[in-house]
Amino acid sequence: MFGNMFSARAWELVWSFRGTFLLGFWHTLLTSILAIAMSLALGLIFGLMSSGTKTSLKAVARVYVEFIQNTPLLLQICFLYYALSFSGHGIGILASGIISIGLYHGAYMSEVFRAGIQSIPKGQFESAEAQGFGYVGMMRYIILPQTVKVVLPPMTNQIVNLIKNTSVLYIIGGTDLISNTYSFVTGVNTGGAYGPAYLVCGALFFVMCYPLSRAATIWETSLKKRDQMSAAKE
């Protein structure tokens, strides 16, 4: 399969059809950005619900998280796309991917936010209430800012996993990076250039994922240094 890794012809084919890879890269990036926004919004909402005091809201959040986490993403995207299509209410491949991936990782983001909120000492909640903060104000100004150091590492992991999980679009005929790469290596005029094609595909995924991991590490280190400096001043 990778015997043509150093084949000049294989690399020339990849270069000649670079637009195919760039189009897949763009669609993967677009899907990722929109799905990330959706997963963060859902994660925050259900994270607040699951860490609150209302039993009904906690139950709803628990059902969402348990159902999503215990069923495969591949099944979820197939159900959403094909079920809606056969019912005459199809929403398209890209929209199906964004919604499915956003819902899936929103459940995991919910647990990240829940853990972050619950890591804050109860005294912080009591102090905020004593100062007259309502629930929204308390979360916005007191609690959530303190959870950043806790949620940042697992949140970054989820975002990186989300980007990689855009590959499930392949199963419903998407034009994401994985789908376009597969179409290239099996094409009549481009088939056989497996090694270079998959290497380029991997490099493009790396370009999307590594900067996020690196930026999160730098940000986390900066926050820790800031806390250490504040503690030293006190």
N, CA and C of each residue as an Amber inpcrd file, in Angstrom:
protein
   702
   0.8260000  -1.2160000   0.0000000   0.0000000   0.0000000   0.0000000
   0.8590000   1.2640000   0.0000000   1.9560000   1.2320000   0.7510000
   2.8030000   2.4120000   0.8490000   4.0870000   2.2460000   0.0570000
   4.0750000   1.2640000  -0.8710000   5.2700000   1.0420000  -1.6610000
   5.5950000   2.2030000  -2.5750000   4.5990000   3.0270000  -2.8880000
   4.8420000   4.1560000  -3.7870000   5.0980000   5.4510000  -3.0390000
   5.4690000   5.3360000  -1.7710000   5.7120000   6.5240000  -0.9610000
   6.7310000   7.4600000  -1.6010000   7.7400000   6.8800000  -2.2510000
   8.7990000   7.6960000  -2.8450000   8.6620000   7.7560000  -4.3700000
   7.4850000   7.4150000  -4.8640000   7.2320000   7.4680000  -6.2990000
   6.9890000   8.9110000  -6.7350000   7.7910000   9.3660000  -7.6860000
   7.6390000  10.7370000  -8.1730000   6.2640000  10.9290000  -8.8180000
   5.7930000   9.9150000  -9.5290000   4.4950000  10.0120000 -10.1940000
   3.3670000  10.1600000  -9.1810000   3.4560000   9.3990000  -8.0770000
   2.4170000   9.4770000  -7.0490000   2.3510000  10.8690000  -6.4410000
   3.4990000  11.4480000  -6.1520000   3.5400000  12.7890000  -5.5790000
   3.0730000  13.8370000  -6.5860000   3.3890000  13.6190000  -7.8610000
   2.9130000  14.5350000  -8.8990000   1.3900000  14.5160000  -9.0000000
   0.8190000  13.3160000  -8.8520000  -0.6400000  13.2000000  -8.8670000
  -1.2700000  13.9580000  -7.6990000  -0.6860000  13.7910000  -6.5230000
  -1.1970000  14.4910000  -5.3430000  -1.1230000  15.9920000  -5.5510000
  -0.0060000  16.4550000  -6.0970000   0.1570000  17.8950000  -6.3370000
  -0.8310000  18.3970000  -7.3920000  -1.0090000  17.6100000  -8.4310000
  -1.9200000  18.0050000  -9.5110000  -3.3570000  18.1190000  -9.0170000
  -3.7270000  17.2590000  -8.0610000  -5.0860000  17.2680000  -7.5190000
  -5.1150000  17.8840000  -6.1210000  -4.2230000  18.8290000  -5.8730000
  -4.1500000  19.4530000  -4.5420000  -5.4460000  20.1550000  -4.1750000
  -6.1910000  20.5950000  -5.2020000  -7.4710000  21.2380000  -4.9380000
  -8.4460000  20.3120000  -4.2370000  -8.3520000  19.0180000  -4.5270000
  -9.2140000  18.0270000  -3.8730000  -8.9470000  17.9820000  -2.3740000
  -7.6680000  18.0050000  -2.0100000  -7.2900000  17.9570000  -0.5970000
  -7.6290000  19.2720000   0.1070000  -7.4150000  20.3890000  -0.5960000
  -7.7170000  21.6870000   0.0060000  -9.2160000  21.8700000   0.2140000
 -10.0110000  21.3530000  -0.7250000 -11.4580000  21.4240000  -0.5630000
 -11.8970000  20.5900000   0.6420000 -11.3320000  19.3880000   0.7550000
 -11.6360000  18.5480000   1.9080000 -11.2030000  19.2040000   3.2110000
 -10.0480000  19.8470000   3.1830000  -9.5330000  20.5590000   4.3590000
 -10.5010000  21.6680000   4.7690000 -10.9750000  22.4330000   3.7800000
 -11.8860000  23.5360000   4.0680000 -13.2070000  23.0350000   4.6410000
 -13.7640000  21.9840000   4.0450000 -15.0320000  21.4440000   4.5400000
 -14.8750000  20.8610000   5.9480000 -13.7510000  20.2160000   6.2030000
 -13.4880000  19.6860000   7.5480000 -13.3520000  20.8190000   8.5480000
 -12.6390000  21.8800000   8.1570000 -12.4470000  23.0240000   9.0420000
 -13.7760000  23.7190000   9.3320000 -14.6000000  23.9120000   8.2950000
 -15.8970000  24.5640000   8.4730000 -16.8080000  23.7350000   9.3750000
 -16.8640000  22.4400000   9.0980000 -17.6790000  21.5410000   9.9240000
 -17.2080000  21.5800000  11.3750000 -15.8850000  21.5640000  11.5730000
 -15.3150000  21.5610000  12.9210000 -15.6640000  22.8290000  13.6840000
 -15.5070000  23.9800000  13.0290000 -15.7640000  25.2560000  13.7010000
 -17.2180000  25.3540000  14.1590000 -18.1410000  25.0090000  13.2700000
 -19.5620000  25.0980000  13.6180000 -19.9480000  24.0520000  14.6680000
 -19.3880000  22.8470000  14.5450000 -19.6890000  21.8020000  15.5310000
 -19.0850000  22.1390000  16.8900000 -17.9070000  22.7510000  16.9060000
 -17.2880000  23.1740000  18.1660000 -18.1690000  24.2080000  18.8680000
 -18.6500000  25.1940000  18.0940000 -19.5240000  26.2210000  18.6740000
 -20.7700000  25.5890000  19.2720000 -21.3410000  24.6290000  18.5480000
 -22.5510000  23.9510000  19.0290000 -22.2660000  23.1230000  20.2700000
 -21.1560000  22.3920000  20.2650000 -20.8240000  21.5350000  21.4020000
 -20.5180000  22.3560000  22.6550000 -19.8690000  23.4940000  22.4870000
 -19.5720000  24.3580000  23.6400000 -20.8560000  24.9360000  24.2290000
 -21.7630000  25.3670000  23.3440000 -23.0370000  25.9210000  23.8230000
 -23.8390000  24.8590000  24.5670000 -23.9560000  23.6820000  23.9640000
 -24.6910000  22.5910000  24.6160000 -23.9890000  22.1560000  25.8990000
 -22.6680000  22.0870000  25.8500000 -21.9170000  21.6710000  27.0210000
 -22.1230000  22.6090000  28.1910000 -22.1140000  23.9100000  27.9150000
 -22.3160000  24.8890000  28.9810000 -23.7350000  24.8020000  29.5420000
 -24.7220000  24.7190000  28.6440000 -26.1250000  24.6570000  29.0870000
 -26.3810000  23.4200000  29.9460000 -25.9970000  22.2570000  29.4250000
 -26.2780000  21.0240000  30.1670000 -25.3290000  20.8600000  31.3530000
 -24.1510000  21.4650000  31.2690000 -23.2470000  21.4460000  32.4120000
 -23.8280000  22.2230000  33.5780000 -24.4290000  23.3830000  33.2680000
 -25.0850000  24.1800000  34.3140000 -26.3070000  23.4480000  34.8630000
 -27.0510000  22.7900000  33.9750000 -28.2270000  22.0420000  34.4180000
 -27.8430000  20.8940000  35.3450000 -26.7880000  20.1670000  34.9840000
 -26.4020000  18.9960000  35.7720000 -25.7230000  19.3550000  37.0860000
 -25.2140000  20.5850000  37.1910000 -24.5590000  20.9980000  38.4380000
 -25.4570000  21.8940000  39.2870000 -26.6860000  22.1180000  38.8180000
 -27.6190000  22.9550000  39.5670000 -28.3320000  22.1880000  40.6670000
 -29.3630000  22.8030000  41.1980000 -30.0840000  22.2020000  42.3270000
 -31.4580000  21.6530000  41.9440000 -31.9210000  21.9700000  40.7300000
 -33.2300000  21.4970000  40.2980000 -33.1360000  20.0590000  39.7910000
 -33.8610000  19.1800000  40.4360000 -33.8080000  17.7570000  40.1100000
 -34.2560000  17.4640000  38.6780000 -35.2990000  18.1540000  38.2320000
 -35.8250000  17.9100000  36.8850000 -34.7980000  18.2470000  35.8070000
 -34.1090000  19.3760000  35.9740000 -33.0890000  19.7830000  35.0100000
 -31.8910000  18.8360000  35.0460000 -31.5250000  18.4030000  36.2380000
 -30.4190000  17.4450000  36.3610000 -30.7640000  16.1220000  35.6910000
 -32.0320000  15.7150000  35.7900000 -32.4730000  14.4650000  35.1750000
 -32.4200000  14.5690000  33.6440000 -32.8640000  15.7010000  33.1040000
 -32.8330000  15.9090000  31.6500000 -31.3930000  15.8780000  31.1460000
 -30.5130000  16.5700000  31.8540000 -29.1080000  16.5980000  31.4610000
 -28.4840000  15.2120000  31.5250000 -28.8590000  14.4430000  32.5460000
 -28.3060000  13.0980000  32.7060000 -28.7450000  12.1730000  31.5760000
 -30.0250000  12.2880000  31.1820000 -30.5460000  11.4610000  30.0880000
 -29.7930000  11.7820000  28.7900000 -29.6310000  13.0610000  28.5140000
 -28.9100000  13.4930000  27.3040000 -27.4920000  12.9510000  27.2890000
 -26.7740000  13.1440000  28.3750000 -25.3740000  12.7220000  28.4450000
 -25.2450000  11.2110000  28.3320000 -26.0420000  10.4790000  29.0760000
 -25.9310000   9.0200000  29.0760000 -26.3030000   8.4210000  27.7180000
 -27.3610000   8.9520000  27.1030000 -27.7820000   8.4080000  25.8070000
 -26.7310000   8.6700000  24.7400000 -26.2350000   9.8950000  24.6760000
 -25.2550000  10.2540000  23.6450000 -23.9440000   9.5110000  23.8470000
 -23.4840000   9.4390000  25.0830000 -22.1890000   8.8100000  25.3490000
 -22.2270000   7.2940000  25.1740000 -23.3900000   6.7100000  25.2480000
 -23.4800000   5.2530000  25.1760000 -24.0420000   4.7330000  23.8580000
 -24.0580000   5.5980000  22.8440000 -24.3940000   5.1650000  21.4810000
 -23.3080000   5.7020000  20.5510000 -22.9460000   4.9420000  19.5100000
 -21.8530000   5.3610000  18.6250000 -22.1950000   6.6160000  17.8210000
 -21.2060000   7.4520000  17.6050000 -21.3780000   8.6420000  16.7690000
 -21.7860000   8.2440000  15.3560000 -21.2170000   7.1580000  14.8700000
 -21.5340000   6.6890000  13.5190000 -23.0220000   6.3700000  13.3880000
 -23.5830000   5.7410000  14.4140000 -25.0160000   5.4260000  14.4140000
 -25.8400000   6.6980000  14.4540000 -25.4160000   7.6560000  15.2440000
 -26.1630000   8.9020000  15.3870000 -26.2190000   9.6800000  14.0800000
 -25.0950000   9.7550000  13.3830000 -25.0770000  10.5260000  12.1400000
 -25.8600000   9.8190000  11.0430000 -25.7930000   8.4810000  11.0180000
 -26.5690000   7.7200000  10.0290000 -28.0650000   7.8800000  10.2870000
 -28.4590000   7.8210000  11.5590000 -29.8700000   7.9700000  11.8990000
 -30.3770000   9.3490000  11.5020000 -29.6090000  10.3720000  11.8610000
 -30.0440000  11.7410000  11.5700000 -30.1490000  11.9760000  10.0710000
 -29.1340000  11.5490000   9.3260000 -29.1180000  11.8290000   7.8920000
 -30.1440000  10.9880000   7.1310000 -30.1040000   9.6640000   7.3260000
 -30.9690000   8.7860000   6.5450000 -32.4240000   8.8270000   7.0090000
 -32.6460000   8.9250000   8.3070000 -34.0160000   8.9770000   8.8110000
 -34.7310000  10.2150000   8.2960000 -34.0450000  11.3520000   8.3280000
 -34.6520000  12.5810000   7.8350000 -34.8130000  12.5630000   6.3160000
 -33.8190000  11.9880000   5.6260000 -33.8810000  11.9350000   4.1610000
 -35.0590000  11.0980000   3.6850000 -35.2370000   9.9090000   4.2890000
 -36.3160000   9.0220000   3.8690000 -37.6830000   9.5280000   4.3020000
 -37.6910000  10.4260000   5.2810000 -38.9680000  10.9880000   5.7120000
 -39.3350000  12.2280000   4.8930000 -38.4420000  12.5970000   3.9750000
 -38.7030000  13.7610000   3.1270000 -38.3080000  15.0700000   3.7490000
 -37.5160000  15.0200000   4.8390000 -37.0860000  16.2450000   5.5150000
 -35.5560000  16.2840000   5.6350000 -34.8660000  15.8780000   4.5850000
 -33.4110000  15.8500000   4.6270000 -32.8220000  17.2290000   4.8430000
 -31.7180000  17.2770000   5.5630000 -31.0810000  18.5710000   5.8660000
 -29.6940000  18.6970000   5.2490000 -29.2810000  17.7070000   4.4670000
 -27.9970000  17.8040000   3.8000000 -26.8820000  17.1550000   4.6030000
 -25.8310000  16.8070000   3.8900000 -24.7000000  16.1030000   4.5070000
 -23.9640000  16.9780000   5.5140000 -23.6410000  18.2010000   5.1170000
 -22.8780000  19.0910000   6.0010000 -23.6440000  19.3970000   7.2770000
 -24.9200000  19.7420000   7.1390000 -25.7390000  20.0540000   8.3220000
 -25.8800000  18.8390000   9.2270000 -26.0570000  17.6590000   8.6190000
 -26.1620000  16.4300000   9.4180000 -24.8890000  16.1860000  10.2110000
 -23.7580000  16.4240000   9.5600000 -22.4820000  16.2310000  10.2420000
 -22.2850000  17.2060000  11.3870000 -22.5970000  18.4710000  11.1380000
 -22.4210000  19.4950000  12.1770000 -23.3020000  19.1940000  13.3850000
 -24.5730000  18.8790000  13.1330000 -25.5150000  18.6160000  14.2340000
 -25.1170000  17.3540000  15.0010000 -24.8160000  16.2910000  14.2730000
 -24.4720000  15.0230000  14.9320000 -23.2020000  15.1550000  15.7670000
 -22.1760000  15.7250000  15.1770000 -20.8990000  15.8730000  15.8880000
 -21.0480000  16.8600000  17.0400000 -21.8140000  17.9440000  16.8150000
 -22.0340000  18.9180000  17.8830000 -22.7810000  18.3170000  19.0590000
 -23.8350000  17.5390000  18.7590000 -24.5920000  16.8730000  19.8230000
 -23.7300000  15.8710000  20.5740000 -22.9540000  15.1090000  19.8280000
 -22.1220000  14.0640000  20.4330000 -21.0890000  14.6560000  21.3920000
 -20.3410000  15.6230000  20.9230000 -19.3050000  16.1950000  21.7820000
 -19.8820000  17.1700000  22.8050000 -21.1090000  17.6560000  22.5580000
 -21.7620000  18.4910000  23.5630000 -21.9880000  17.7290000  24.8500000
 -22.2700000  16.4200000  24.7310000 -22.4660000  15.5860000  25.9230000
 -21.1780000  15.4870000  26.7320000 -20.0620000  15.3480000  26.0380000
 -18.7740000  15.2660000  26.7320000 -18.3530000  16.6220000  27.2860000
 -18.6570000  17.6880000  26.5420000 -18.3730000  19.0320000  27.0420000
 -19.1950000  19.3140000  28.2880000 -20.4170000  18.7810000  28.3250000
 -21.2720000  18.9600000  29.4950000 -20.6030000  18.4100000  30.7490000
 -20.0130000  17.2420000  30.6220000 -19.3230000  16.6350000  31.7580000
 -18.0810000  17.4320000  32.1470000 -17.4330000  18.0120000  31.1540000
 -16.2600000  18.8490000  31.4280000 -16.6640000  20.0750000  32.2450000
 -17.7340000  20.7450000  31.8120000 -18.2080000  21.9300000  32.5400000
 -18.7370000  21.5590000  33.9200000 -19.4520000  20.4420000  34.0060000
 -19.9830000  20.0100000  35.2960000 -18.8510000  19.7830000  36.2920000
 -17.8070000  19.0830000  35.8410000 -16.6650000  18.8190000  36.7210000
 -15.9740000  20.1130000  37.1250000 -15.8730000  21.0450000  36.1710000
 -15.2350000  22.3200000  36.4770000 -16.0070000  23.1190000  37.5070000
 -17.3370000  23.1740000  37.3520000 -18.1780000  23.9230000  38.2910000
 -18.1480000  23.2810000  39.6710000 -18.2220000  21.9650000  39.7110000
 -18.2390000  21.2700000  40.9940000 -16.8810000  21.2780000  41.6930000
 -15.8320000  21.6660000  40.9780000 -14.5070000  21.7390000  41.6000000
 -14.3210000  23.0220000  42.4150000 -15.2180000  23.9880000  42.1970000
 -15.1270000  25.2570000  42.9260000 -15.6680000  25.0570000  44.3480000
 -14.9290000  25.4990000  45.3560000 -15.3810000  25.3380000  46.7460000
 -16.7590000  25.9610000  46.9860000 -17.5610000  25.3210000  47.8200000
 -18.9080000  25.8110000  48.0960000 -18.8960000  27.2030000  48.7050000
 -17.7820000  27.5180000  49.3690000 -17.6750000  28.8460000  49.9720000
 -17.7610000  29.9630000  48.9490000 -17.3090000  29.6850000  47.7240000
 -17.3850000  30.6910000  46.6630000 -18.8380000  30.9740000  46.2840000
 -19.6470000  29.9250000  46.2430000 -21.0650000  30.0920000  45.9400000
 -21.7560000  30.8810000  47.0500000 -21.4540000  30.5100000  48.2950000
 -22.0820000  31.1680000  49.4410000 -21.6710000  32.6330000  49.5280000
 -20.4040000  32.8870000  49.2070000 -19.9110000  34.2610000  49.2450000
 -20.5920000  35.1150000  48.1750000 -20.7560000  34.5370000  46.9880000
 -21.4110000  35.2710000  45.9000000 -22.8680000  35.5750000  46.2430000
 -23.5530000  34.6120000  46.8350000 -24.9420000  34.8240000  47.2280000
 -25.0460000  35.8870000  48.3100000 -24.0810000  35.8810000  49.2250000
 -24.0820000  36.8600000  50.3120000 -23.8820000  38.2760000  49.7870000
 -23.1830000  38.4010000  48.6520000 -22.9370000  39.7070000  48.0590000
 -24.0730000  40.1500000  47.1410000 -25.1200000  39.3260000  47.0540000
 -26.3020000  39.7210000  46.2920000 -26.3120000  39.2870000  44.8380000
 -25.3860000  38.4170000  44.4370000 -25.3680000  37.9420000  43.0560000
 -26.5060000  36.9440000  42.8190000 -27.1910000  37.0980000  41.6910000
 -28.1600000  36.0970000  41.2780000 -27.4000000  34.9230000  40.6580000
 -28.1550000  33.8910000  40.2290000 -27.5040000  32.6810000  39.6970000
 -26.6820000  32.9970000  38.4470000 -27.2770000  33.7450000  37.5250000
 -26.5810000  34.0550000  36.2720000 -25.3380000  34.8970000  36.5330000
 -25.4950000  35.9330000  37.3530000 -24.3580000  36.7950000  37.6710000
 -23.2740000  36.0440000  38.4110000 -23.6670000  35.1750000  39.3180000
 -22.6990000  34.3880000  40.0830000 -21.8810000  33.4960000  39.1520000
 -22.5630000  32.8260000  38.2210000 -21.8640000  31.9490000  37.2900000
 -20.9600000  32.7370000  36.3510000 -21.4850000  33.8560000  35.8570000
 -20.7400000  34.6350000  34.8660000 -19.5050000  35.3050000  35.4530000
 -19.6400000  35.8890000  36.6240000 -18.5530000  36.7070000  37.1630000
 -17.6930000  36.0000000  38.2230000 -18.2480000  34.9890000  38.8770000
 -17.5320000  34.3720000  39.9930000 -17.0790000  32.9400000  39.6970000
 -18.0100000  32.1060000  39.3010000 -17.7420000  30.6660000  39.2140000
 -17.0450000  30.2640000  37.9190000 -17.6650000  30.5850000  36.7840000
 -17.1160000  30.1280000  35.4990000 -15.6820000  30.6150000  35.2280000
 -15.3520000  31.8750000  35.5630000 -13.9550000  32.2890000  35.3400000
 -12.9400000  31.4380000  36.1100000 -13.3660000  30.9170000  37.2690000
 -12.4610000  30.1050000  38.0740000 -12.3290000  28.6690000  37.5550000
 -13.2560000  28.2730000  36.6820000 -13.2070000  26.8990000  36.1730000
 -12.2830000  26.7450000  34.9680000 -11.7900000  27.8520000  34.4510000
 -11.0010000  27.8020000  33.2040000  -9.8280000  26.8350000  33.3110000
  -9.0690000  26.9390000  34.4040000  -7.8800000  26.0870000  34.5650000
  -8.2510000  24.6060000  34.6450000  -9.4490000  24.3410000  35.1740000
  -9.8900000  22.9550000  35.3220000 -10.3970000  22.3870000  34.0010000
 -11.1860000  23.1830000  33.2740000 -11.8310000  22.6670000  32.0600000
 -10.9700000  22.7630000  30.8160000  -9.9360000  23.5970000  30.8350000
  -9.1560000  23.8340000  29.6160000  -8.5270000  22.5750000  29.0280000
  -7.7930000  21.7650000  29.8220000  -7.1700000  20.5640000  29.2250000
  -8.1730000  19.5780000  28.6360000  -9.2180000  19.1570000  29.4000000
 -10.1690000  18.2100000  28.8100000 -10.9840000  18.8200000  27.6730000
 -11.2370000  20.1230000  27.7280000 -11.9690000  20.7770000  26.6500000
 -11.1590000  20.7490000  25.3630000  -9.8650000  21.0040000  25.4880000
  -8.9940000  20.9640000  24.3140000  -8.9530000  19.5680000  23.7190000
  -8.8940000  18.5600000  24.5750000  -8.9000000  17.1730000  24.0960000
 -10.1770000  16.8750000  23.3230000 -11.3070000  17.3730000  23.8290000
 -12.5730000  17.1480000  23.1500000 -12.6180000  17.8560000  21.8000000
 -12.0670000  19.0520000  21.7310000 -12.0630000  19.7920000  20.4670000
 -11.2010000  19.0850000  19.4290000 -10.0330000  18.5920000  19.8590000
  -9.1600000  17.8510000  18.9430000  -9.8510000  16.5750000  18.4790000
 -10.4950000  15.8640000  19.4070000 -11.2260000  14.6450000  19.0430000
 -12.3810000  14.9590000  18.0900000 -13.0250000  16.0950000  18.3130000
 -14.1160000  16.5070000  17.4420000 -13.6270000  16.6910000  16.0100000
 -12.4960000  17.3660000  15.8640000 -11.9420000  17.5880000  14.5200000
 -11.6610000  16.2550000  13.8320000 -11.0830000  15.3330000  14.5800000
 -10.7780000  14.0230000  13.9930000 -12.0440000  13.2320000  13.6880000
 -13.0860000  13.4490000  14.4760000 -14.3350000  12.7200000  14.2730000
 -15.1420000  13.2150000  13.0820000 -14.6970000  14.3030000  12.4510000
 -15.3670000  14.7290000  11.2200000 -15.2130000  13.6680000  10.1360000
 -14.3260000  12.7190000  10.3550000 -14.1340000  11.6370000   9.3810000
 -15.3890000  10.7800000   9.2100000 -16.3360000  10.8470000  10.1740000
 -17.5570000  10.0440000  10.0520000 -18.4270000  10.5320000   8.9010000
 -18.1710000  11.7370000   8.3980000 -18.9250000  12.2330000   7.2540000
 -18.7370000  11.3470000   6.0300000 -17.6460000  10.6110000   6.0410000
 -17.3610000   9.6990000   4.9250000 -18.4990000   8.7050000   4.7250000
 -19.1120000   8.2590000   5.8050000 -20.1290000   7.2020000   5.7240000
 -21.4030000   7.6920000   5.0370000 -21.6440000   9.0050000   5.0240000
 -22.8430000   9.5250000   4.3580000 -22.4870000  10.2910000   3.0850000
 -21.2750000  10.0500000   2.5860000 -20.8810000  10.6440000   1.3070000
 -20.4740000  12.0920000   1.3830000 -19.8050000  12.4650000   2.4690000
 -19.3810000  13.8460000   2.6240000 -18.2250000  14.2230000   1.7220000
 -17.8570000  15.4820000   1.7480000 -16.6970000  15.9590000   0.9890000
 -15.6310000  16.4740000   1.9450000 -15.5480000  15.8400000   3.0980000
 -14.5350000  16.2070000   4.0820000 -13.1810000  15.6820000   3.6460000
 -12.1730000  15.8960000   4.4740000 -10.8050000  15.5400000   4.1100000
 -10.6260000  14.0400000   3.9010000 -11.1740000  13.2420000   4.8030000
 -11.0540000  11.7830000   4.6750000 -11.7870000  11.2920000   3.4230000
 -12.9920000  11.7890000   3.2130000 -13.7870000  11.3670000   2.0530000
 -13.0940000  11.7110000   0.7430000 -12.5780000  12.9290000   0.6530000
 -11.8990000  13.3440000  -0.5750000 -10.6060000  12.5650000  -0.7950000
  -9.9250000  12.2410000   0.2860000  -8.6970000  11.4540000   0.1590000
  -9.0190000  10.0570000  -0.3460000 -10.0690000   9.4640000   0.2010000
 -10.4550000   8.1190000  -0.2410000 -10.8870000   8.1360000  -1.7090000
 -11.6320000   9.1560000  -2.0880000 -12.0550000   9.2650000  -3.4830000
 -10.8500000   9.4010000  -4.4020000  -9.8350000  10.1120000  -3.9220000
  -8.6210000  10.2990000  -4.7180000  -7.8770000   8.9820000  -4.9170000
  -7.6710000   8.2200000  -3.8360000  -6.8540000   7.0050000  -3.9440000
  -7.6010000   5.8680000  -4.6450000  -8.9070000   6.0050000  -4.8180000
  -9.6630000   4.9710000  -5.5190000 -10.1560000   5.4400000  -6.8820000
  -9.7720000   6.6500000  -7.2690000 -10.2180000   7.1990000  -8.5410000
  -9.5970000   6.4920000  -9.7360000 -10.2680000   6.5650000 -10.8640000
  -9.7830000   5.9100000 -12.0910000  -8.4440000   6.4850000 -12.5240000
  -8.3040000   7.7900000 -12.4440000  -7.0830000   8.4530000 -12.9150000
  -6.0630000   8.7090000 -11.8130000  -6.4680000   8.5460000 -10.5600000
  -5.5700000   8.8640000  -9.4460000  -5.3370000   7.6930000  -8.5100000
  -5.9920000   6.5740000  -8.7650000  -5.8700000   5.4250000  -7.8660000
  -4.4500000   4.9080000  -7.7680000  -4.0950000   4.4610000  -6.5580000
  -2.7770000   3.8750000  -6.3480000  -1.8120000   4.7360000  -5.5790000
  -2.0520000   6.0490000  -5.5260000  -1.1270000   6.9420000  -4.8260000
  -1.4720000   6.9860000  -3.3390000  -1.5610000   5.7980000  -2.7180000
  -2.0110000   5.6940000  -1.3300000  -1.0920000   6.4110000  -0.3510000
   0.1810000   6.0550000  -0.4030000   1.1310000   6.5980000   0.5660000
   1.1390000   8.1060000   0.6190000   1.4510000   8.7880000  -0.4800000
   1.4840000  10.2540000  -0.4660000   0.1430000  10.8810000  -0.0970000
  -0.9570000  10.2850000  -0.5950000  -2.2780000  10.8600000  -0.3340000
  -2.6160000  10.8250000   1.1520000  -2.4280000   9.6740000   1.7830000
  -2.7670000   9.5640000   3.2020000  -1.7700000  10.3360000   4.0700000
  -0.5410000  10.4760000   3.6040000   0.4380000  11.2720000   4.3470000
   0.0360000  12.7460000   4.3300000  -0.3880000  13.2250000   3.1620000
  -0.8460000  14.6130000   3.0530000  -2.1000000  14.8220000   3.8910000
  -3.0110000  13.8480000   3.8570000  -4.2380000  13.9260000   4.6640000
  -3.8930000  14.0340000   6.1500000  -2.9670000  13.1940000   6.5980000
  -2.5510000  13.2370000   8.0020000  -1.8990000  14.5520000   8.3570000
  -1.1000000  15.0910000   7.4360000  -0.4190000  16.3670000   7.6870000
  -1.4300000  17.5010000   7.8280000  -2.4820000  17.4760000   7.0190000
  -3.5030000  18.5140000   7.0960000  -4.2930000  18.4310000   8.3990000
  -4.5660000  17.2180000   8.8630000  -5.2140000  17.0670000  10.1730000
  -4.2990000  17.5850000  11.2780000  -3.0070000  17.3000000  11.1550000
  -2.0310000  17.7700000  12.1390000  -2.0180000  19.2940000  12.1860000
  -2.1050000  19.9240000  11.0160000  -2.1130000  21.3880000  10.9380000
  -3.3000000  21.9650000  11.6920000  -4.4280000  21.2540000  11.6770000
  -5.6060000  21.7330000  12.3940000  -5.5350000  21.4570000  13.8910000
  -5.0170000  20.3060000  14.2690000  -5.0940000  19.8660000  15.6710000
  -3.9310000  20.3450000  16.5410000  -2.7200000  20.2990000  16.0330000
  -1.5600000  20.6070000  16.8680000  -1.5690000  22.0420000  17.4050000
  -1.8520000  23.0550000  16.5700000  -1.8630000  24.4230000  17.1080000
  -2.8260000  24.5930000  18.2650000  -3.9730000  23.9020000  18.2260000
  -4.9350000  23.9850000  19.3240000  -4.3390000  23.4310000  20.6130000
  -3.7300000  22.2530000  20.5110000  -3.1290000  21.6320000  21.6900000
  -2.0140000  22.5100000  22.2440000  -1.2120000  23.0590000  21.3530000
  -0.0910000  23.9050000  21.7690000  -0.5750000  25.1920000  22.4310000
  -1.5770000  25.8260000  21.8070000  -2.1080000  27.0770000  22.3550000
  -2.7320000  26.8440000  23.7250000  -3.4370000  25.7250000  23.8850000
  -4.0610000  25.4110000  25.1730000  -3.0090000  25.1980000  26.2530000
  -1.9080000  24.5380000  25.8910000  -0.8260000  24.3130000  26.8560000
  -0.2090000  25.6250000  27.3000000   0.0290000  26.5180000  26.3460000
   0.6140000  27.8250000  26.6590000  -0.3350000  28.6340000  27.5410000
  -1.6200000  28.6000000  27.2090000  -2.6240000  29.3360000  27.9790000
  -2.7150000  28.7920000  29.3990000  -2.7270000  27.4760000  29.5280000
  -2.8130000  26.8500000  30.8470000  -1.5890000  27.2100000  31.7010000
  -0.4120000  27.1770000  31.0900000   0.8170000  27.5440000  31.7990000
   0.7750000  28.9930000  32.2560000   0.2560000  29.8610000  31.3780000
   0.1520000  31.2830000  31.7130000  -0.7940000  31.5040000  32.8880000
  -1.9130000  30.7900000  32.9140000  -2.8730000  30.9240000  34.0150000
  -2.2630000  30.4520000  35.3360000  -1.5030000  29.3610000  35.2790000
  -0.8690000  28.8420000  36.4900000   0.1600000  29.8250000  37.0270000
   0.9430000  30.4300000  36.1310000   1.9370000  31.4180000  36.5500000
   1.2630000  32.6270000  37.1720000   0.1250000  33.0390000  36.5920000
  -0.6090000  34.1800000  37.1200000  -1.1140000  33.8760000  38.5270000
  -1.5940000  32.6510000  38.7480000  -2.0730000  32.2630000  40.0720000
  -0.9400000  32.2320000  41.0750000   0.2250000  31.7220000  40.6320000
   1.3740000  31.6640000  41.5100000   1.8540000  33.0640000  41.9150000
   1.8270000  33.9890000  40.9570000   2.2210000  35.3630000  41.2540000
   1.2360000  36.0210000  42.2190000  -0.0590000  35.7380000  42.0230000
  -1.0850000  36.3130000  42.9260000  -0.9200000  35.7630000  44.3350000
  -0.6160000  34.4440000  44.4090000  -0.4440000  33.8140000  45.7240000
   0.7980000  34.3750000  46.4210000   1.8450000  34.6430000  45.6420000
   3.0840000  35.1730000  46.2240000   2.8750000  36.5800000  46.7840000
   2.0560000  37.3710000  46.1090000   1.7860000  38.7330000  46.5560000
   0.9990000  38.7390000  47.8540000   0.1080000  37.7290000  47.9740000
  -0.7050000  37.6470000  49.1940000   0.1350000  37.1920000  50.3920000
